[in-house]
């Protein structure tokens, strides 16, 4: 009989942001598959087996986990943040879709988690307080012309934009280009939040105007949130500024 | 000296999806402000005070909570799901933005939670596995023509769409009209997920094709997720179908 295959999210890295449901899945599993730094967030027992793999080997990792589950083990595939947002749940579904028929009968349990944009938003106010979108800036996943088109359309639509995978050593120019595209559509004063490592000891939150936003303010651990024309900044004397997007949009706005 | 003002999310209603961070905020607060059914999700001590208010009184609730915090109490404003997604964090920021200057010095702590679309996505596979957006269908919050424009643009952009506040007694026709608009842009077979009360005892998940999607399948407790042209359904013999959006988009797609 097949084992159960959990796909969990650890949240952004603050242990207090990992749900009891995810912890229960960890307690129930015998084998763990994931990117090493995400597995490091778990407190495993000596009898639990750890299979760390590189961040780019998602489909192979999913297949290996499914094979173990079919063989009868309870296994746990581990993502940072939420497993359904640019993470392992889609890789596991892809593997099932194109894999042997017995993989379809595995007891798949996806456990949601706090995704980066929600953690960043909470630390800065409420920038996602009205309509918003999440876009991965990785052109490993889709052609760059599609990313450009999406950025233009969502900015024209007036949505706040959360950018995942904004920059890496292999993708150094894409975020700067994204800012250029958005400057054609959005006001110069539109707030841009660089939310790095939200909730972790090395957290760093900075806010810029779109006109001045500098891609070098982001690294691989950063989620970038670009406001809409409605998004506002509240200056505070004794505390960091707040950024929020109002709940209401008046007649006549875009 | 001012007290602390927490704004927390309970998650979608399954106690195992509420974070330790949110529970710690509850333990630290003396007064609680929120919509009654959300306050009902908390286990309060006899010394903790509950101020339930109607779902439509968000700004008044935020002002009352800020007033209590300035007077020195640790208070907790309670949202369902995540407080930053169509919920109380934006209402509290609005109140601070337009309120007396001492409100800016309140120690505001927003605690993220599992928002409905993540919980629904987890129960059905990985429909949010690539770029996606969250749009409130409530035309109490913005003019209907803006909603129509946003739906068209995000569908043209190829984003998966999570609809919050899809339907209510006062807004009976909007979801059907939204489906009509999306049918002009998206393929007839695009999967539509009606995710009701994810993780709660009265959970109900159904999947339709966009061509056949019926607005009466949704109620106020439903988050509706409409796929992109890339979104796929995996039929399973012994289990419910899975819905997922692949991580990769090939050259030549939109």
HADDOCK unambig.tbl for C-alpha pairs under 7 A between the chains (distance, minus, plus):
assign (segid A and resid 16 and name CA) (segid B and resid 19 and name CA) 6.43 0.50 0.50
assign (segid A and resid 16 and name CA) (segid B and resid 20 and name CA) 4.97 0.50 0.50
assign (segid A and resid 16 and name CA) (segid B and resid 21 and name CA) 4.83 0.50 0.50
assign (segid A and resid 17 and name CA) (segid B and resid 19 and name CA) 5.34 0.50 0.50
assign (segid A and resid 17 and name CA) (segid B and resid 20 and name CA) 6.40 0.50 0.50
assign (segid A and resid 17 and name CA) (segid B and resid 21 and name CA) 5.90 0.50 0.50
assign (segid A and resid 18 and name CA) (segid B and resid 19 and name CA) 6.03 0.50 0.50
assign (segid A and resid 19 and name CA) (segid B and resid 16 and name CA) 6.43 0.50 0.50
assign (segid A and resid 19 and name CA) (segid B and resid 17 and name CA) 5.34 0.50 0.50
assign (segid A and resid 19 and name CA) (segid B and resid 18 and name CA) 6.02 0.50 0.50
assign (segid A and resid 19 and name CA) (segid B and resid 19 and name CA) 4.76 0.50 0.50
assign (segid A and resid 19 and name CA) (segid B and resid 20 and name CA) 6.91 0.50 0.50
assign (segid A and resid 20 and name CA) (segid B and resid 16 and name CA) 4.98 0.50 0.50
assign (segid A and resid 20 and name CA) (segid B and resid 17 and name CA) 6.41 0.50 0.50
assign (segid A and resid 20 and name CA) (segid B and resid 19 and name CA) 6.92 0.50 0.50
assign (segid A and resid 21 and name CA) (segid B and resid 16 and name CA) 4.84 0.50 0.50
assign (segid A and resid 21 and name CA) (segid B and resid 17 and name CA) 5.91 0.50 0.50
assign (segid A and resid 84 and name CA) (segid B and resid 121 and name CA) 6.86 0.50 0.50
assign (segid A and resid 84 and name CA) (segid B and resid 122 and name CA) 6.53 0.50 0.50
assign (segid A and resid 84 and name CA) (segid B and resid 126 and name CA) 5.24 0.50 0.50
assign (segid A and resid 84 and name CA) (segid B and resid 128 and name CA) 6.00 0.50 0.50
assign (segid A and resid 84 and name CA) (segid B and resid 129 and name CA) 5.46 0.50 0.50
assign (segid A and resid 85 and name CA) (segid B and resid 128 and name CA) 5.92 0.50 0.50
assign (segid A and resid 85 and name CA) (segid B and resid 129 and name CA) 5.23 0.50 0.50
assign (segid A and resid 85 and name CA) (segid B and resid 130 and name CA) 6.88 0.50 0.50
assign (segid A and resid 86 and name CA) (segid B and resid 129 and name CA) 5.31 0.50 0.50
assign (segid A and resid 86 and name CA) (segid B and resid 130 and name CA) 5.82 0.50 0.50
assign (segid A and resid 86 and name CA) (segid B and resid 247 and name CA) 6.98 0.50 0.50
assign (segid A and resid 87 and name CA) (segid B and resid 129 and name CA) 6.90 0.50 0.50
assign (segid A and resid 89 and name CA) (segid B and resid 125 and name CA) 6.78 0.50 0.50
assign (segid A and resid 89 and name CA) (segid B and resid 126 and name CA) 5.57 0.50 0.50
assign (segid A and resid 90 and name CA) (segid B and resid 126 and name CA) 5.13 0.50 0.50
assign (segid A and resid 90 and name CA) (segid B and resid 129 and name CA) 5.22 0.50 0.50
assign (segid A and resid 90 and name CA) (segid B and resid 244 and name CA) 6.13 0.50 0.50
assign (segid A and resid 90 and name CA) (segid B and resid 245 and name CA) 6.58 0.50 0.50
assign (segid A and resid 90 and name CA) (segid B and resid 246 and name CA) 6.02 0.50 0.50
assign (segid A and resid 90 and name CA) (segid B and resid 247 and name CA) 6.48 0.50 0.50
assign (segid A and resid 93 and name CA) (segid B and resid 125 and name CA) 6.79 0.50 0.50
assign (segid A and resid 93 and name CA) (segid B and resid 244 and name CA) 6.53 0.50 0.50
assign (segid A and resid 94 and name CA) (segid B and resid 246 and name CA) 6.65 0.50 0.50
assign (segid A and resid 97 and name CA) (segid B and resid 234 and name CA) 6.08 0.50 0.50
assign (segid A and resid 104 and name CA) (segid B and resid 236 and name CA) 5.72 0.50 0.50
assign (segid A and resid 105 and name CA) (segid B and resid 236 and name CA) 6.94 0.50 0.50
assign (segid A and resid 105 and name CA) (segid B and resid 238 and name CA) 6.33 0.50 0.50
assign (segid A and resid 105 and name CA) (segid B and resid 239 and name CA) 6.92 0.50 0.50
assign (segid A and resid 110 and name CA) (segid B and resid 122 and name CA) 4.94 0.50 0.50
assign (segid A and resid 110 and name CA) (segid B and resid 123 and name CA) 6.53 0.50 0.50
assign (segid A and resid 111 and name CA) (segid B and resid 122 and name CA) 6.03 0.50 0.50
assign (segid A and resid 112 and name CA) (segid B and resid 118 and name CA) 6.03 0.50 0.50
assign (segid A and resid 112 and name CA) (segid B and resid 119 and name CA) 5.79 0.50 0.50
assign (segid A and resid 112 and name CA) (segid B and resid 122 and name CA) 5.81 0.50 0.50
assign (segid A and resid 113 and name CA) (segid B and resid 114 and name CA) 6.35 0.50 0.50
assign (segid A and resid 114 and name CA) (segid B and resid 113 and name CA) 6.38 0.50 0.50
assign (segid A and resid 114 and name CA) (segid B and resid 114 and name CA) 5.81 0.50 0.50
assign (segid A and resid 118 and name CA) (segid B and resid 112 and name CA) 6.05 0.50 0.50
assign (segid A and resid 119 and name CA) (segid B and resid 112 and name CA) 5.80 0.50 0.50
assign (segid A and resid 121 and name CA) (segid B and resid 84 and name CA) 6.87 0.50 0.50
assign (segid A and resid 122 and name CA) (segid B and resid 84 and name CA) 6.54 0.50 0.50
assign (segid A and resid 122 and name CA) (segid B and resid 110 and name CA) 4.94 0.50 0.50
assign (segid A and resid 122 and name CA) (segid B and resid 111 and name CA) 6.03 0.50 0.50
assign (segid A and resid 122 and name CA) (segid B and resid 112 and name CA) 5.82 0.50 0.50
assign (segid A and resid 123 and name CA) (segid B and resid 110 and name CA) 6.53 0.50 0.50
assign (segid A and resid 125 and name CA) (segid B and resid 89 and name CA) 6.78 0.50 0.50
assign (segid A and resid 125 and name CA) (segid B and resid 93 and name CA) 6.79 0.50 0.50
assign (segid A and resid 126 and name CA) (segid B and resid 84 and name CA) 5.25 0.50 0.50
assign (segid A and resid 126 and name CA) (segid B and resid 89 and name CA) 5.56 0.50 0.50
assign (segid A and resid 126 and name CA) (segid B and resid 90 and name CA) 5.13 0.50 0.50
assign (segid A and resid 128 and name CA) (segid B and resid 84 and name CA) 6.00 0.50 0.50
assign (segid A and resid 128 and name CA) (segid B and resid 85 and name CA) 5.93 0.50 0.50
assign (segid A and resid 129 and name CA) (segid B and resid 84 and name CA) 5.47 0.50 0.50
assign (segid A and resid 129 and name CA) (segid B and resid 85 and name CA) 5.25 0.50 0.50
assign (segid A and resid 129 and name CA) (segid B and resid 86 and name CA) 5.32 0.50 0.50
assign (segid A and resid 129 and name CA) (segid B and resid 87 and name CA) 6.91 0.50 0.50
assign (segid A and resid 129 and name CA) (segid B and resid 90 and name CA) 5.21 0.50 0.50
assign (segid A and resid 130 and name CA) (segid B and resid 85 and name CA) 6.91 0.50 0.50
assign (segid A and resid 130 and name CA) (segid B and resid 86 and name CA) 5.82 0.50 0.50
assign (segid A and resid 131 and name CA) (segid B and resid 134 and name CA) 5.63 0.50 0.50
assign (segid A and resid 131 and name CA) (segid B and resid 135 and name CA) 4.70 0.50 0.50
assign (segid A and resid 131 and name CA) (segid B and resid 136 and name CA) 6.43 0.50 0.50
assign (segid A and resid 132 and name CA) (segid B and resid 133 and name CA) 5.61 0.50 0.50
assign (segid A and resid 132 and name CA) (segid B and resid 134 and name CA) 5.50 0.50 0.50
assign (segid A and resid 132 and name CA) (segid B and resid 135 and name CA) 6.81 0.50 0.50
assign (segid A and resid 133 and name CA) (segid B and resid 132 and name CA) 5.62 0.50 0.50
assign (segid A and resid 133 and name CA) (segid B and resid 133 and name CA) 3.79 0.50 0.50
assign (segid A and resid 133 and name CA) (segid B and resid 134 and name CA) 6.08 0.50 0.50
assign (segid A and resid 134 and name CA) (segid B and resid 131 and name CA) 5.63 0.50 0.50
assign (segid A and resid 134 and name CA) (segid B and resid 132 and name CA) 5.50 0.50 0.50
assign (segid A and resid 134 and name CA) (segid B and resid 133 and name CA) 6.08 0.50 0.50
assign (segid A and resid 135 and name CA) (segid B and resid 131 and name CA) 4.70 0.50 0.50
assign (segid A and resid 135 and name CA) (segid B and resid 132 and name CA) 6.81 0.50 0.50
assign (segid A and resid 136 and name CA) (segid B and resid 131 and name CA) 6.43 0.50 0.50
assign (segid A and resid 141 and name CA) (segid B and resid 247 and name CA) 6.41 0.50 0.50
assign (segid A and resid 141 and name CA) (segid B and resid 248 and name CA) 4.60 0.50 0.50
assign (segid A and resid 141 and name CA) (segid B and resid 249 and name CA) 6.19 0.50 0.50
assign (segid A and resid 142 and name CA) (segid B and resid 248 and name CA) 5.81 0.50 0.50
assign (segid A and resid 142 and name CA) (segid B and resid 249 and name CA) 4.70 0.50 0.50
assign (segid A and resid 142 and name CA) (segid B and resid 250 and name CA) 6.17 0.50 0.50
assign (segid A and resid 143 and name CA) (segid B and resid 251 and name CA) 5.79 0.50 0.50
assign (segid A and resid 146 and name CA) (segid B and resid 254 and name CA) 6.17 0.50 0.50
assign (segid A and resid 149 and name CA) (segid B and resid 157 and name CA) 6.82 0.50 0.50
assign (segid A and resid 150 and name CA) (segid B and resid 157 and name CA) 4.94 0.50 0.50
assign (segid A and resid 153 and name CA) (segid B and resid 153 and name CA) 5.82 0.50 0.50
assign (segid A and resid 153 and name CA) (segid B and resid 154 and name CA) 6.80 0.50 0.50
assign (segid A and resid 153 and name CA) (segid B and resid 157 and name CA) 6.15 0.50 0.50
assign (segid A and resid 154 and name CA) (segid B and resid 153 and name CA) 6.80 0.50 0.50
assign (segid A and resid 154 and name CA) (segid B and resid 154 and name CA) 6.21 0.50 0.50
assign (segid A and resid 157 and name CA) (segid B and resid 149 and name CA) 6.82 0.50 0.50
assign (segid A and resid 157 and name CA) (segid B and resid 150 and name CA) 4.93 0.50 0.50
assign (segid A and resid 157 and name CA) (segid B and resid 153 and name CA) 6.14 0.50 0.50
assign (segid A and resid 234 and name CA) (segid B and resid 97 and name CA) 6.07 0.50 0.50
assign (segid A and resid 236 and name CA) (segid B and resid 104 and name CA) 5.73 0.50 0.50
assign (segid A and resid 236 and name CA) (segid B and resid 105 and name CA) 6.96 0.50 0.50
assign (segid A and resid 238 and name CA) (segid B and resid 105 and name CA) 6.34 0.50 0.50
assign (segid A and resid 239 and name CA) (segid B and resid 105 and name CA) 6.92 0.50 0.50
assign (segid A and resid 244 and name CA) (segid B and resid 90 and name CA) 6.12 0.50 0.50
assign (segid A and resid 244 and name CA) (segid B and resid 93 and name CA) 6.52 0.50 0.50
assign (segid A and resid 245 and name CA) (segid B and resid 90 and name CA) 6.58 0.50 0.50
assign (segid A and resid 246 and name CA) (segid B and resid 90 and name CA) 6.00 0.50 0.50
assign (segid A and resid 246 and name CA) (segid B and resid 94 and name CA) 6.64 0.50 0.50
assign (segid A and resid 247 and name CA) (segid B and resid 86 and name CA) 6.99 0.50 0.50
assign (segid A and resid 247 and name CA) (segid B and resid 90 and name CA) 6.49 0.50 0.50
assign (segid A and resid 247 and name CA) (segid B and resid 141 and name CA) 6.41 0.50 0.50
assign (segid A and resid 248 and name CA) (segid B and resid 141 and name CA) 4.61 0.50 0.50
assign (segid A and resid 248 and name CA) (segid B and resid 142 and name CA) 5.83 0.50 0.50
assign (segid A and resid 249 and name CA) (segid B and resid 141 and name CA) 6.20 0.50 0.50
assign (segid A and resid 249 and name CA) (segid B and resid 142 and name CA) 4.72 0.50 0.50
assign (segid A and resid 250 and name CA) (segid B and resid 142 and name CA) 6.19 0.50 0.50
assign (segid A and resid 251 and name CA) (segid B and resid 143 and name CA) 5.80 0.50 0.50
assign (segid A and resid 254 and name CA) (segid B and resid 146 and name CA) 6.25 0.50 0.50
